[in-house]
């Protein structure tokens, strides 16, 4: 029997929609009685609806379903006493909230204008699959729910035996959900793991799931090291406002003084601000091995990003440390160079403009920070036109730089590059690209040694104006050949590029500031300027050529490339070991093989063109399914730096990982310096992760030494309980 649009429907719909709100999961939306007493369409469906005129009781029985909006109440029987304002439901009561939360009970009763209530045998299934259960519960004040002899757990029940205890659960004599404070409190609570009690607390609280953030203490972290001794960090989170917060995370150590540390975050309507830092008074070891006692140590790491309008934005990064090893000792970071930056930049169509400033702090023992550059400004403008006649494109790149040092040479630069590109595809399918480009640079310098690239040279130096005009013409030809059949398809493509340019366009009076880190490889073989910056140009005429091959079979693919460059005249712009010092360059290339998902290999190389001796070998290999996956990273790099700052490098890292089961995984890795025949790092880890719990264990041995940083063994364990937070020790 279905009854629509009458007083019974209104009373029952209001009562049980309210009941659902009262006893559903804390994350559910709350509606007042007044809000429910509206003409919102509602429907009551039942096998039978009766009205006892003597007792003034409305009763619906048999497959009762009450729906109002997105809320649904089901029960075996529902009754409403008009005289006492008591509404009750019995038998298989189920309340479904729009969020997906479901409350189950055997008996529900609401009294006193629906503001007070009682419920028996409660079971709540939350939208995230968490569960709550209680013997009974009361509702009072319209915003306070008390559950008696209650259990909470976000863990899934065992499919084979749902009566078994979940992985972990909280049992409490009383659980109070205070919706006004948006908090859940536990009294006389104990945690059980696999049904075994492991911890007890007379009181525990945490924000309810409706809270995105709330003030309170976070889980502590414990650590032990030779330098700091035993240390403990207990963070406190202060929710200042909905758009800003502060985390104060002091560190107490047994061997050194306390550390004040924290992070402030602010979300503006047009940007974000994030500032973190620390400060302490502690001992530190200098480069000579002497211990300096009670010195100030600290760091700052700040970032801001702000939109000006749809085109422009500005921002900054501020990163500084009191000394070289501080951040690594206190585990605030492992960077070897800290870069501070302020910028304004704009994007519009194909064009880009930016003004930057940079300051650097080197944290290596060999760094001399008085010789680090201070850049203010570095201005760039990049313009690319819409397609012109014959689909050609014009481009313009302008750059202005002012670079100073506390000690050493200074440089001011104005540079402009104008170019024109004309692509063309012939009727035969081969493609051409013709390029004309001119670069003009003007420099005003102080303290430059024309015969060396030292940033702080001794002896006589050059001060004054210098510059250059450097034109280039280039033509590139590609002819891809495609073969396709039922099992696979492949593409072979020869590539030839001819570049004409004058020789000797890098006079010694122009300092090399932004092109010092040079590496010749397959990625820049066909670049007009193989240097990374503007201070050095790739002078002289040359022919670049290569051959590329790709094969495709379903989702798998493999590729190979090899190429070389021939210079009409030997180029002294490059060092002896760069691979470009002779007419014929070294061979560069890559091979990638990915025949199936379980195999992925990338090999990049540079070999001598005469004796095929390796100058660079880089291997990245992944083999095996998740059950047993082996990874190998190998790098060999012959010294190609013009200043001989680094020696040859040869290093290998081997990693083995295994997804042992749905929840268990493990890994082991070892990193070794083959050139020095010494180990760098060994790590072994084990992880268990399911829908409600994570535990990670890590054993690590590092062999690195740098002043007050010594080789150390680390054993770390991290526990994460869903909704409750995490706990870790090191």
SULVEN-V452971 format. One line per field, one symbol per residue. ss: DSSP state (@ for helix, = for strand, . for the rest). psi: psi as a letter, one per 30 degrees, with the letter a starting at -180 (. if undefined). burial: b if it has 9 or more other C-alpha atoms within 8 Angstrom, else e. A space follows every 50 residues. Layout:
# SULVEN-V452971
ss: ???
psi: ???
burial: ???
This chain:
# SULVEN-V452971
ss: .==...@@@@@@@@@@@@@@@@@.........@@@@.....====..=== ==....============..===========....===========.... .==========....==========.....==========...======= ===..............===========....===========..===== =======........==...=====...=====..======..=====.. ===.....==========..===============.....========== =======....==========....@@@@.......============.. ============......@@@..===========....@@@.======== ====.....================.....==================.. ...........=======================....============ =........................................========= ===..============................=..========....== =======......==========.....=========...........== ========.....==========....============...======== ==...=..=..==========...=====.
psi: kkkkhleeeeeeeeefeeeeeeglkfflkkkleeefiagkklkkklekkl jjeefhkkkkljhkkkkjbgkkkklekklkjeefhkklkkjhkkjklfff kkkklfkkkklihgfklkkkikkkjlfgglkkklellkklgfgkkkkkil kkkgkklkeeiffkklellkkkekkkjjfefhkkkkkikkkkkhfkkfkk kfkkllklffkekkklklklkklkleefbkkkkjkkkjjelfgklkjjil kklfflllkjllkkkkjlfgalkjklllkljlllkafggkkjkhkkkllk jkkkkkkeafekllllkjjlkflefeeeeghflgkfkkjkkklklkkjbg lkkkklkkkkjkglffkjffgkkjjjljkkkkkkllkakhglkklkkkkk kjkllekallkkkkkkkklkkjlkklfffkklkkkkkkkkkkkjlkhkjf flgkfillaklkkaklalkjlkkkkkkkikkkkkaeelllkkjkkkkkkk lllhgilffjkjeggejkkkaffgegkejflfaffklillklkkklkkkk kkjbfllllkkkllkkkfkkjgfllegffgflekllklalkkjielffkj kkkklklkfeggkkfkkjkjkkkllfejkkkkkkkkjkjgkfghekakkj kkkkkklkieaefklllklkkkjfefhkkekkkklkkkkaffkkkkkkkk jkgkkjcgklklkkjkkkkjkkffalklk.
burial: eebeeeeebbbbbbbbbbbbbbbbbbebeeeebeebeeeeebbbbbbebe eeeeebbbbbbbbbbbbbeebbbbbbbbbbbbeebbbbbbbbbbbbbeee bbbbbbbbbbbbebbbbbbbbbbbbbbebbbbbbbbbbbbeebbbbbbbb bbbbbbbbeeeeeebbebbbbbbbbbbbbeebbbbbbbbbbbbebebeeb bebbeebbebeeebeeebbbbbbbeeebbbbbbbbbbbbeeeebbbbbbb bbbbebbbbbbbbbbbbeeebbbbbbbbbbbbbbbbeeeeebeebbbbbb bbbbbbbbeeebbbbbbbbbbbebbbbbbeeeeeeebbbbbbbbbbbeee bbbbbbbbbbbbbeeeeeeebbbbbbbbbbbbbbbeebeeebbbbbbbbb bbbbbeebbbbbbbbbbbbbbbbeeeeeebbbbbbbbbbbbbbbbbbbbb eebeebbeeebbbeebbeebbbbbbbbbbbeeeeeeebbbbbbbbbbbbb bbeebbebbbbbebbeebebbbeebeeeebbbeebbbbbbbbbbbbbbbb bbbeebbbbbbbbbbbbeeebeebbebbbbbbbbbbbbbbbbbbbeeebb bbbbbbbbbeeeebbbbbbbbbbbeebbbbbbbbbbbbbbbeeeeeebbb bbbbbbbbbbeebbbbbbbbbbbbeeeebbbbbbbbbbbeebbbbbbbbb bbbeeebbbbbbebbbbbbbbbeebbbbbb
